[in-house]
């Protein structure tokens, strides 16, 4: 039985963007709540800013938990408890590094952070868990899904993944 291997993502300050926006949203939302309450003209804004701020705060908090684990015949991509993709290594069709052009469509990506499903104009939707939004993305493709990663030690990660694909 082959031992599990855990790989960390490339270093990034992407969490700073999410954290800064979280602080702005939470500060604005709570300020409006204190000054006008739920009966004021800002009720809809308050109901949007506080939950969005809390979500971004969670994304910031769990940033250090991003990892890629090769466990037996599975590749597990995770971002703390917020995101988890499990890929059967036998279903992988290709592994390649490439730059991805950013689509104008909205999705969850900042400089230094891309998570969840992100649309890219030339290849479609990619399930991202990466410390980059478009540069030097390790693209792992199965028959129906594309995943974007940024392992810190990419060479060792790909070598281990290919070895498991051969088994």
LINHU-V944897 format. One record per residue. RES is the residue in one small letter. PSI is psi in whole degrees, -180 to 180 (NA if undefined). D_FIRST is the distance of its C-alpha to the first C-alpha in whole Angstrom. Layout:
res=[RES:RES]
psi=[PSI:PSI]
d_first=[D_FIRST:D_FIRST]
//
This chain:
res=[x:x:x:x:x:x:x:x:x:x:x:x:x:x:x:x:x:x:x:x:x:x:x:x:x:x:x:x:x:x:x:x:x:x:x:x:x:x:x:x:x:x:x:x:x:x:x:x:x:x:x:x:x:x:x:x:x:x:x:x:x:x:x:x:x:x:x:x:x:x:x:x:x:x:x:x:x:x:x:x:x:x:x:x:x:x:x:x:x:x:x:x:x:x:x:x:x:x:x:x:x:x:x:x:x:x:x:x:x:x:x:x:x:x:x:x:x:x:x:x:x:x:x:x:x:x:x:x:x:x:x:x:x:x:x:x:x:x:x:x:x:x:x:x:x:x:x:x:x:x:x:x:x:x:x:x:x:x:x:x:x:x:x:x:x:x:x]
psi=[131:137:152:146:133:132:135:157:165:147:148:155:24:-28:-26:-42:-51:-42:-42:-44:-38:-45:-42:-48:-46:-43:-46:-48:-47:-34:-46:-37:-43:-42:-34:-11:-170:-5:-8:179:-10:13:-47:-42:-43:-43:-18:-45:-41:-49:-41:-41:-41:-40:-47:-34:-42:-41:-39:-45:-40:2:-45:-14:0:132:165:120:128:112:103:-118:15:147:122:119:123:154:78:-146:0:-27:138:119:134:123:127:117:-32:-17:-5:127:-34:154:120:152:137:163:140:129:133:132:149:-12:145:147:-177:96:144:167:122:8:128:121:165:-161:124:125:135:135:-36:-19:-2:-156:136:131:108:146:77:156:27:149:-28:-11:132:53:133:111:120:122:134:-174:-37:-12:143:140:140:126:165:68:142:-48:75:-42:-48:-40:-50:-40:-47:-42:-45:-36:-41:-30:-31:-23:NA]
d_first=[0:4:6:9:12:16:19:22:25:28:31:34:37:36:36:40:41:40:41:44:45:44:46:49:48:48:51:53:52:53:56:58:57:59:62:62:60:58:62:63:62:59:57:55:54:53:51:49:49:48:45:44:44:42:39:39:39:36:35:36:34:31:31:29:26:25:22:19:15:13:10:8:10:13:15:17:21:23:26:26:27:29:27:24:22:19:19:16:15:16:20:20:23:24:24:27:29:32:35:36:40:41:42:45:44:43:39:37:37:39:39:36:34:33:31:32:33:35:37:38:41:39:36:36:34:31:29:29:27:29:31:33:35:36:35:32:30:26:27:24:25:24:27:29:28:28:26:27:26:27:24:25:23:23:22:19:18:19:17:14:15:16:13:11:14:14:11]
//
